[in-house]
Amino acid sequence: MEFFCYHRDRPRSLALRQELVEQHWSYMDRYASEMIARGPTLSATDGVPTGSVHVVDLATPAAARAFAFDEPGYQAGVYRDVLLRRWHNMLGRTMWEFPGGRTGGNRFLVLGLGRPDEAADVTLPPDQDELIAYGPLLSDDGSTWLGTAALVRAPDPETARAVLAPDRYADIEVHSWQFGGRPS
């Protein structure tokens, strides 16, 4: 089962986040073989981390909750909230298999929060060349569409936002994002 996890930073938690970075990486190293995508979201104004995205393939919803809530930054109070949803990897690859590579261009997390009255949006956009990861956000049992999460390379936030049809969503968030993982 695949899960999308987005830890959003609390205001003024950067020092604590930096203090725990090695613990965070060590924790994530334990999930290296299950990782589909990972990386921080960043402030558009100054590049300061604002959150942490992880897409993982785990055996059960309980394992996903343990992954999200046992994370050292969460335990220490770095994050203000956690979005944890079942997810379906519509591209069938990890971010490391993205043909565009790890560098070059701007990268974004695009979150489309579904409207309760809207039918599921589970089709891939026509232009997939710039999609790093893409899939629906689902209820815990996987039966209800709740939105869509995409990692995309785009020249600007407006172009990134356009990967989702605005009339299908109650809200669309766009966050600067970068490939994550332990620095080489």
VENLIN-V630830 format. One record per residue. PHI is phi in whole degrees, -180 to 180 (999 if undefined). OMEGA is omega as a letter, one per 20 degrees, with the letter a starting at -180 (999 if undefined). D_CENTER is the distance of its C-alpha to the mean C-alpha in Angstrom with 1 decimal. Layout:
phi:PHI omega:OMEGA d_center:D_CENTER
phi:PHI omega:OMEGA d_center:D_CENTER
This chain:
phi:999 omega:a d_center:15.6
phi:-101 omega:a d_center:11.9
phi:-135 omega:r d_center:9.5
phi:-105 omega:a d_center:5.9
phi:-128 omega:r d_center:6.1
phi:-128 omega:r d_center:5.5
phi:-86 omega:r d_center:8.8
phi:-100 omega:a d_center:10.5
phi:-67 omega:r d_center:13.5
phi:-75 omega:r d_center:17.0
phi:-57 omega:r d_center:19.3
phi:60 omega:r d_center:21.4
phi:-106 omega:a d_center:19.5
phi:-60 omega:a d_center:19.1
phi:-60 omega:r d_center:22.3
phi:-66 omega:r d_center:21.2
phi:-58 omega:a d_center:17.8
phi:-65 omega:r d_center:19.9
phi:-63 omega:a d_center:22.4
phi:-100 omega:a d_center:20.0
phi:-59 omega:r d_center:18.2
phi:-67 omega:r d_center:20.3
phi:-63 omega:r d_center:19.9
phi:-61 omega:a d_center:16.1
phi:-62 omega:r d_center:16.4
phi:-62 omega:r d_center:19.2
phi:-62 omega:a d_center:17.3
phi:-67 omega:r d_center:14.4
phi:-57 omega:r d_center:17.3
phi:-65 omega:a d_center:18.4
phi:-110 omega:a d_center:15.4
phi:-55 omega:a d_center:15.7
phi:-75 omega:r d_center:17.1
phi:-97 omega:a d_center:14.5
phi:-79 omega:r d_center:11.4
phi:-99 omega:r d_center:9.9
phi:-159 omega:r d_center:7.3
phi:-162 omega:r d_center:6.8
phi:152 omega:a d_center:7.6
phi:-83 omega:r d_center:8.5
phi:-90 omega:a d_center:8.5
phi:-133 omega:r d_center:12.2
phi:-63 omega:r d_center:15.1
phi:-69 omega:a d_center:16.5
phi:-85 omega:a d_center:20.0
phi:-132 omega:r d_center:20.1
phi:74 omega:r d_center:17.0
phi:-74 omega:r d_center:16.7
phi:-57 omega:r d_center:13.5
phi:-122 omega:a d_center:12.2
phi:180 omega:a d_center:9.2
phi:-144 omega:a d_center:7.2
phi:-101 omega:r d_center:3.8
phi:-141 omega:r d_center:5.4
phi:-116 omega:a d_center:6.2
phi:-132 omega:r d_center:9.9
phi:-108 omega:a d_center:13.1
phi:-126 omega:a d_center:15.4
phi:-70 omega:a d_center:18.8
phi:-146 omega:r d_center:18.6
phi:-59 omega:r d_center:16.9
phi:-64 omega:r d_center:19.0
phi:-65 omega:r d_center:17.5
phi:-67 omega:r d_center:13.9
phi:-64 omega:r d_center:15.3
phi:-63 omega:r d_center:17.1
phi:-55 omega:a d_center:14.2
phi:-70 omega:a d_center:12.3
phi:-97 omega:r d_center:15.6
phi:-92 omega:a d_center:17.6
phi:-57 omega:a d_center:15.4
phi:-56 omega:r d_center:17.9
phi:-66 omega:r d_center:16.3
phi:-64 omega:a d_center:15.9
phi:-61 omega:a d_center:19.4
phi:-90 omega:r d_center:20.8
phi:96 omega:r d_center:19.4
phi:-66 omega:a d_center:17.0
phi:-100 omega:r d_center:14.5
phi:-88 omega:r d_center:15.8
phi:-162 omega:a d_center:13.6
phi:-134 omega:r d_center:10.9
phi:-99 omega:a d_center:9.2
phi:-127 omega:a d_center:9.6
phi:-140 omega:r d_center:10.3
phi:-59 omega:a d_center:11.8
phi:-147 omega:r d_center:10.3
phi:-126 omega:a d_center:12.4
phi:-76 omega:a d_center:11.8
phi:-75 omega:r d_center:14.2
phi:-90 omega:r d_center:14.5
phi:69 omega:r d_center:15.6
phi:-144 omega:r d_center:14.6
phi:-93 omega:r d_center:12.4
phi:-65 omega:a d_center:11.0
phi:-70 omega:r d_center:14.4
phi:-96 omega:r d_center:16.2
phi:-60 omega:a d_center:15.1
phi:-59 omega:a d_center:18.7
phi:-79 omega:r d_center:18.0
phi:79 omega:a d_center:17.5
phi:-81 omega:a d_center:15.7
phi:-126 omega:r d_center:17.5
phi:93 omega:r d_center:19.1
phi:81 omega:r d_center:18.0
phi:-91 omega:a d_center:15.4
phi:-120 omega:a d_center:11.7
phi:-141 omega:r d_center:9.4
phi:-97 omega:r d_center:6.3
phi:-118 omega:r d_center:8.3
phi:-114 omega:r d_center:8.3
phi:-104 omega:a d_center:11.7
phi:-92 omega:a d_center:13.2
phi:-66 omega:r d_center:16.0
phi:-91 omega:a d_center:19.7
phi:-59 omega:a d_center:21.7
phi:-91 omega:a d_center:24.4
phi:-102 omega:r d_center:22.5
phi:-68 omega:a d_center:22.5
phi:-57 omega:r d_center:19.3
phi:-104 omega:a d_center:17.7
phi:-121 omega:r d_center:17.1
phi:-109 omega:r d_center:18.4
phi:-72 omega:r d_center:17.0
phi:-62 omega:a d_center:17.8
phi:-63 omega:a d_center:21.1
phi:-98 omega:a d_center:20.0
phi:-100 omega:a d_center:17.5
phi:-60 omega:a d_center:18.4
phi:-102 omega:r d_center:15.7
phi:-82 omega:r d_center:12.8
phi:-92 omega:r d_center:10.8
phi:-151 omega:a d_center:8.7
phi:-158 omega:r d_center:9.6
phi:178 omega:r d_center:10.4
phi:-76 omega:r d_center:11.6
phi:-90 omega:a d_center:10.6
phi:-125 omega:r d_center:13.8
phi:-64 omega:a d_center:16.1
phi:-55 omega:a d_center:16.8
phi:-87 omega:r d_center:19.5
phi:80 omega:a d_center:17.6
phi:-94 omega:a d_center:20.3
phi:-121 omega:r d_center:19.0
phi:-77 omega:a d_center:16.6
phi:-117 omega:a d_center:14.7
phi:159 omega:a d_center:12.6
phi:-142 omega:r d_center:10.3
phi:-124 omega:r d_center:6.8
phi:-138 omega:r d_center:7.3
phi:-110 omega:a d_center:7.0
phi:-141 omega:r d_center:10.6
phi:-96 omega:a d_center:13.6
phi:-154 omega:a d_center:15.9
phi:-69 omega:a d_center:18.9
phi:-159 omega:a d_center:17.8
phi:-60 omega:a d_center:15.6
phi:-65 omega:r d_center:18.1
phi:-67 omega:r d_center:17.8
phi:-62 omega:a d_center:14.0
phi:-58 omega:a d_center:14.6
phi:-68 omega:r d_center:17.2
phi:-68 omega:r d_center:15.1
phi:-113 omega:r d_center:15.2
phi:-74 omega:a d_center:18.7
phi:-60 omega:a d_center:19.2
phi:-73 omega:a d_center:21.9
phi:-94 omega:a d_center:19.7
phi:-127 omega:r d_center:17.5
phi:-71 omega:r d_center:18.5
phi:-158 omega:r d_center:16.1
phi:-128 omega:r d_center:13.6
phi:-105 omega:r d_center:11.6
phi:-128 omega:a d_center:11.0
phi:-127 omega:r d_center:9.8
phi:-60 omega:a d_center:11.0
phi:-144 omega:r d_center:8.7
phi:-136 omega:r d_center:10.4
phi:-54 omega:a d_center:10.6
phi:-108 omega:r d_center:10.8
phi:119 omega:a d_center:13.3
phi:-62 omega:r d_center:16.9
phi:-62 omega:a d_center:18.9
phi:-73 omega:999 d_center:21.6
